[in-house]
Every structure is written in structure tokens, then in C-alpha cells.
């Protein structure tokens, strides 16, 4: 049975952790460490169009910030799933463990499942909401 008193805080912890990971990977790694042009070059070297790098950076940084804030959490988690599915597929040939050469697929697969869990859980505690909209983007009736 789900404890309705603590579940919102569990969703909050998951939401903030996911958001922080996306910021770390999108901004700290792709922008500050590799640089945008380096990230574009990497995407091209593994067979993706270079413009995907821009989309991934935008998704990871913007999605990370929105997750931390708790804005449209379900929709943001769902929108980030293709990025993580792509990352998982990119690492499949490297083995299971992420410590393997070029990183295995365990971490991106786990991250993908955590996004799905967040989409099912919703905002959780301390989320910013738009006054006229609820979590699902529908007008509130009450």
C-alpha cells in the first residue's frame, strides 16, 4: 500500500534528483566540459545528425530545470524519455555495467525507468504550478 502522507515527498526527491542529473549531463558535461561544438561532433561521430546535440542539450537543461521546479512534471518526464532511450540504445553494445569501456547500458536504462516512474507519480510536494492549470494541463474545476 502507498503511504499517502510520504508519497508526495518521494516524488519530490525523485523529481529533484532527475532534474539535477539532467542539468549535470546537459550543462556541466555537454556545454561546459565538451562544449557545444564538441558535443555536436560527438553526435555526428556516432551516426546521429549534429542538430540532435542541440535538441538533447535543450531537452536536458530545460527539462532538468522544469523537473526541479515541478512544472508539468508528467509531460516533461515523458518528453525526456526519447533522449534516454536513445542514450540506452547507444550504450547497448558496450555491455551491461556503466563502468565498461564507453559506458554500459545499466545507467541510462535505470534513468529511463525512473523517468517513467516520475511520469506515473506526478509532481509531488513543493511543485510550482500555474494558477489556472493542474498537473495534467487541464482546467481545474474545483
C-alpha contacts under 8 A as a table, 3 or more apart, distances in Angstrom:
res1	aa1	res2	aa2	distance
2	X	7	X	6.93
3	X	6	X	5.71
3	X	7	X	5.87
4	X	7	X	5.29
4	X	8	X	7.29
5	X	8	X	7.10
6	X	9	X	5.40
6	X	10	X	6.44
7	X	10	X	4.97
7	X	11	X	6.24
7	X	124	X	7.37
8	X	11	X	5.13
8	X	12	X	6.19
8	X	123	X	7.69
8	X	124	X	4.05
8	X	125	X	4.88
9	X	12	X	4.81
9	X	13	X	6.18
9	X	124	X	6.07
9	X	125	X	5.49
10	X	13	X	5.16
10	X	14	X	6.25
10	X	124	X	7.26
11	X	14	X	5.13
11	X	15	X	5.93
11	X	118	X	6.78
11	X	121	X	6.25
11	X	122	X	7.08
11	X	123	X	6.58
11	X	124	X	4.62
11	X	125	X	7.13
12	X	15	X	5.02
12	X	16	X	6.10
12	X	123	X	6.86
12	X	124	X	4.87
12	X	125	X	5.44
12	X	126	X	7.21
12	X	127	X	7.91
13	X	16	X	5.33
13	X	17	X	6.03
14	X	17	X	5.15
14	X	18	X	6.05
14	X	114	X	7.78
14	X	118	X	6.96
15	X	18	X	5.27
15	X	19	X	6.10
15	X	67	X	5.68
15	X	68	X	6.11
15	X	70	X	7.30
15	X	73	X	7.83
15	X	118	X	6.68
15	X	123	X	7.44
15	X	124	X	7.90
16	X	19	X	5.00
16	X	20	X	6.03
16	X	67	X	6.44
16	X	68	X	4.62
16	X	69	X	7.96
17	X	20	X	5.16
17	X	21	X	6.22
17	X	68	X	7.89
18	X	21	X	5.15
18	X	22	X	6.24
18	X	64	X	7.00
18	X	67	X	7.21
18	X	68	X	7.85
18	X	111	X	7.93
18	X	114	X	7.89
18	X	115	X	7.57
19	X	22	X	5.16
19	X	23	X	6.23
19	X	63	X	6.97
19	X	64	X	3.78
19	X	65	X	6.14
19	X	66	X	7.42
19	X	67	X	5.03
19	X	68	X	5.09
20	X	23	X	5.09
20	X	24	X	6.08
20	X	64	X	6.20
20	X	65	X	7.95
20	X	68	X	7.18
21	X	24	X	5.01
21	X	25	X	6.14
21	X	64	X	7.36
22	X	25	X	5.18
22	X	26	X	5.69
22	X	60	X	4.90
22	X	61	X	6.27
22	X	63	X	7.22
22	X	64	X	4.92
23	X	26	X	5.09
23	X	27	X	5.40
23	X	28	X	6.89
23	X	60	X	6.16
23	X	61	X	5.06
23	X	64	X	5.26
23	X	65	X	7.18
24	X	27	X	5.70
24	X	28	X	4.89
24	X	29	X	6.25
25	X	28	X	5.92
25	X	29	X	4.91
25	X	30	X	6.25
25	X	60	X	7.15
26	X	29	X	6.02
26	X	30	X	5.24
26	X	31	X	6.69
26	X	56	X	7.42
26	X	57	X	4.99
26	X	58	X	7.59
26	X	59	X	7.93
26	X	60	X	4.88
26	X	61	X	5.24
27	X	30	X	5.61
27	X	31	X	4.88
27	X	32	X	6.25
27	X	57	X	7.15
27	X	60	X	7.78
27	X	61	X	6.11
28	X	31	X	5.92
28	X	32	X	4.99
28	X	33	X	6.16
29	X	32	X	5.81
29	X	33	X	4.81
29	X	34	X	6.22
29	X	35	X	8.00
30	X	33	X	5.99
30	X	34	X	5.23
30	X	35	X	5.80
30	X	36	X	6.35
30	X	38	X	7.95
30	X	39	X	5.87
30	X	57	X	6.98
31	X	34	X	6.03
31	X	35	X	4.39
31	X	36	X	5.21
31	X	39	X	7.69
31	X	57	X	7.75
32	X	35	X	5.44
34	X	37	X	7.74
34	X	38	X	5.19
34	X	39	X	5.97
35	X	38	X	5.10
35	X	39	X	6.12
36	X	39	X	5.06
36	X	40	X	6.14
36	X	53	X	7.79
36	X	54	X	7.69
37	X	40	X	4.98
37	X	41	X	6.10
38	X	41	X	4.99
38	X	42	X	6.15
39	X	42	X	5.00
39	X	43	X	6.21
39	X	53	X	6.21
40	X	43	X	5.19
40	X	44	X	6.27
40	X	50	X	4.86
40	X	51	X	7.02
40	X	52	X	7.72
40	X	53	X	5.21
40	X	54	X	7.43
41	X	44	X	5.11
41	X	45	X	6.09
41	X	50	X	6.77
42	X	45	X	4.94
42	X	46	X	6.45
43	X	46	X	5.41
43	X	47	X	6.51
43	X	48	X	5.19
43	X	49	X	6.66
43	X	50	X	5.75
43	X	52	X	7.29
43	X	53	X	6.24
44	X	47	X	5.14
44	X	48	X	5.09
44	X	49	X	5.60
44	X	50	X	5.24
45	X	48	X	7.42
48	X	52	X	6.79
49	X	52	X	5.68
49	X	53	X	7.85
50	X	53	X	5.70
50	X	54	X	7.64
51	X	54	X	5.32
51	X	55	X	6.64
52	X	55	X	4.99
52	X	56	X	6.05
53	X	56	X	5.08
53	X	57	X	6.07
54	X	57	X	5.15
54	X	58	X	6.05
55	X	58	X	5.11
55	X	59	X	5.92
56	X	59	X	4.95
56	X	60	X	5.89
56	X	83	X	6.63
57	X	60	X	5.18
57	X	61	X	5.97
58	X	61	X	5.39
58	X	62	X	5.60
58	X	63	X	7.66
59	X	62	X	5.32
59	X	63	X	5.24
59	X	64	X	7.77
59	X	80	X	6.77
60	X	63	X	5.16
60	X	64	X	5.61
60	X	80	X	7.53
61	X	64	X	5.12
61	X	65	X	6.25
62	X	65	X	5.26
62	X	66	X	6.19
63	X	66	X	5.07
63	X	67	X	5.97
63	X	76	X	6.08
63	X	77	X	7.82
63	X	80	X	7.11
64	X	67	X	5.16
64	X	68	X	6.22
65	X	68	X	5.23
65	X	69	X	6.23
66	X	69	X	5.04
66	X	70	X	5.87
66	X	71	X	5.26
66	X	72	X	7.47
66	X	73	X	7.23
66	X	76	X	7.33
67	X	70	X	4.89
67	X	71	X	6.35
67	X	72	X	7.86
67	X	73	X	5.74
67	X	76	X	6.99
67	X	77	X	7.69
69	X	127	X	5.85
69	X	128	X	5.84
70	X	73	X	5.42
70	X	123	X	5.51
70	X	124	X	7.78
70	X	126	X	7.41
70	X	127	X	4.19
70	X	128	X	5.39
70	X	129	X	7.41
71	X	123	X	7.52
71	X	127	X	6.59
71	X	128	X	5.61
71	X	129	X	6.02
72	X	75	X	5.53
72	X	76	X	6.12
72	X	123	X	7.39
72	X	129	X	7.73
72	X	135	X	5.85
72	X	136	X	7.23
72	X	137	X	7.40
73	X	76	X	5.15
73	X	77	X	6.00
73	X	118	X	7.54
73	X	119	X	6.81
73	X	122	X	5.87
73	X	123	X	5.33
73	X	135	X	7.37
74	X	77	X	5.29
74	X	78	X	6.26
74	X	118	X	6.73
74	X	119	X	4.17
74	X	120	X	7.00
74	X	121	X	7.70
74	X	122	X	5.28
74	X	123	X	7.08
74	X	135	X	7.41
74	X	136	X	7.42
75	X	78	X	5.10
75	X	79	X	6.02
75	X	119	X	7.05
75	X	136	X	7.93
76	X	79	X	4.94
76	X	80	X	6.17
77	X	80	X	5.25
77	X	81	X	6.51
77	X	115	X	5.27
77	X	116	X	6.89
77	X	118	X	6.48
77	X	119	X	5.44
78	X	81	X	5.29
78	X	115	X	7.07
78	X	116	X	6.99
78	X	119	X	6.26
79	X	82	X	6.79
80	X	83	X	5.45
80	X	84	X	6.65
80	X	115	X	7.58
81	X	84	X	5.21
81	X	85	X	6.00
81	X	112	X	6.16
81	X	115	X	6.70
81	X	116	X	7.60
82	X	85	X	4.96
82	X	86	X	5.98
83	X	86	X	5.18
83	X	87	X	6.25
84	X	87	X	4.86
84	X	88	X	6.03
84	X	108	X	6.03
84	X	109	X	7.42
84	X	111	X	7.06
84	X	112	X	5.51
85	X	88	X	5.02
85	X	89	X	6.16
85	X	108	X	7.51
85	X	109	X	7.37
85	X	112	X	6.55
86	X	89	X	5.14
86	X	90	X	6.12
87	X	90	X	5.03
87	X	91	X	6.39
87	X	108	X	6.16
88	X	91	X	5.26
88	X	92	X	6.18
88	X	105	X	5.36
88	X	106	X	7.96
88	X	108	X	5.00
88	X	109	X	5.61
89	X	92	X	5.19
89	X	105	X	7.57
90	X	93	X	7.29
91	X	94	X	5.42
91	X	95	X	7.46
91	X	102	X	7.46
91	X	103	X	6.29
91	X	104	X	5.25
91	X	105	X	4.90
92	X	95	X	6.09
92	X	96	X	7.33
92	X	104	X	6.36
92	X	105	X	5.24
93	X	104	X	7.50
94	X	100	X	6.60
94	X	101	X	6.68
94	X	102	X	6.38
94	X	103	X	6.19
94	X	104	X	4.83
94	X	105	X	7.14
95	X	98	X	7.83
95	X	100	X	6.68
95	X	103	X	7.75
95	X	104	X	4.80
95	X	105	X	6.60
96	X	100	X	7.61
96	X	104	X	4.74
96	X	105	X	5.26
96	X	106	X	5.44
97	X	100	X	5.53
97	X	103	X	6.92
97	X	104	X	4.67
97	X	105	X	6.54
97	X	106	X	5.66
97	X	107	X	7.85
98	X	101	X	7.97
98	X	102	X	7.86
98	X	103	X	4.22
98	X	104	X	3.91
98	X	105	X	6.08
98	X	106	X	5.88
98	X	107	X	6.11
99	X	102	X	7.95
99	X	103	X	5.60
99	X	104	X	6.63
100	X	103	X	5.00
100	X	104	X	5.56
101	X	104	X	7.44
104	X	107	X	7.37
105	X	108	X	5.65
105	X	109	X	5.94
106	X	109	X	5.26
106	X	110	X	6.06
107	X	110	X	5.12
107	X	111	X	6.06
108	X	111	X	4.92
108	X	112	X	6.04
109	X	112	X	5.03
109	X	113	X	6.39
110	X	113	X	5.15
110	X	114	X	6.23
111	X	114	X	5.04
111	X	115	X	6.30
112	X	115	X	5.20
112	X	116	X	6.48
113	X	116	X	5.02
113	X	117	X	6.23
114	X	117	X	4.92
114	X	118	X	6.12
115	X	118	X	5.00
115	X	119	X	6.17
116	X	119	X	5.06
116	X	120	X	6.36
117	X	120	X	5.11
117	X	121	X	6.15
118	X	121	X	4.95
118	X	122	X	5.92
118	X	123	X	7.86
119	X	122	X	5.53
121	X	124	X	7.19
122	X	135	X	7.16
123	X	127	X	5.96
123	X	135	X	7.06
124	X	127	X	6.60
129	X	133	X	7.17
129	X	134	X	6.99
129	X	135	X	7.46
130	X	133	X	5.43
130	X	134	X	7.26
131	X	134	X	7.84
132	X	139	X	6.12
132	X	140	X	6.62
133	X	136	X	7.71
133	X	137	X	5.38
133	X	138	X	5.63
133	X	139	X	5.06
133	X	140	X	6.07
134	X	137	X	5.41
134	X	138	X	5.83
134	X	139	X	6.50
134	X	140	X	6.05
135	X	138	X	7.51
